[in-house]
Amino acid sequence: MQILNEMAMGNAATLIPVRAELTTQEAANLLNISRPSLIQLLDQGKIEYRRIGTHRRVRFEGLMAYKRRADADRRAALAELAAYDQEIGL
């Protein structure tokens, strides 16, 4: 239903199977970051991936798990800043 609503508003929608494996460029596009930034996250172990020869493949569900963690961290930092602002009277 949500996909149909988005499409009715003229927005593009993409269906990706949960078990899909993405290229690094596809994964970077989904996170709205550059491919080199994604590679750093992979090398730091923040997102799971596997190698096929010299190519990296990122599982969609692992990518979304990282996105949920990152979003939660951002919300927590924002809440902390808001609490601090109230504490000092801003």
N, C-alpha and C positions, 0 to 999 in steps of 0.2 A: 504494500500500500504506500509506504514511504517513497519507494522508487518511482511509482506512478505519479505521486504528487510532485516530486522533484522534476520529473520529465514534463508534467503539465505546466510547470512554471518556466519551462525552457532550459532547465539545467541538465547538464550531461550526467549520466549515471553509468557506473561500471560494475559489472558482476564479476566477482573473483571467488572461485571455490576456496573454502577454508584450507584445504590441504594443498593448495597451489604453491609452486615454487616460483619465485620471481627473480629476474636478473637484478643486478645491483642498481641499474638505472631505473627500472620499474619501482623498486623498493624506495629509492631516493625520491622519486616523483610522488609516491604515496605519502611520504613524510614531509614533502615540500622542502627538502634540503638538497644540497649538491651531492653528486656521486662521491667526490673525495671525502665529504663529511660523513657519508654513510660508511665508506670503507674504514674510516677511523673508528666508528662505533663498532664495526665488525671486528676489527683488529684488537679493540679494547675488551672484547667479549661481552659487550652490552646487548648485542643481538646475535642470536644463534644463526649459523649458516653452515653450508657444506660446500666442499670444492668438487667440481667435476672437471678434472684436468686442471687447467689454470683459471677456470671460471668459478666464481662464487655464486651460489644460489641461496636465496633467503626464503624461508617458509613464511607464508602469509600470516599464519597464526602466531609465529614468533615475532614478526614485525608488529602486529597489533598488540601483543603483550608488552613490547617495549614502549609503544605509543601510549598505552594505558598507564604504565609506570611513570613515564615522563610527564604526562598530563597531571597525574596525581601529585608529583613532586612540584610542578609549577603552581598548582592550586594551593598546596601547603605553604609554599614560599609567599604567595600572595596574601594568604590569610595571616601569616606571621607579620608581614609588612603592615597590613591593615591594623592588626592589634597593636603594633608598635606606634603607628600614627595616632591611634586613639589614646594610647598611654601618654604620649608627649603633648597631646592636645592639638594635633594638626587636623 
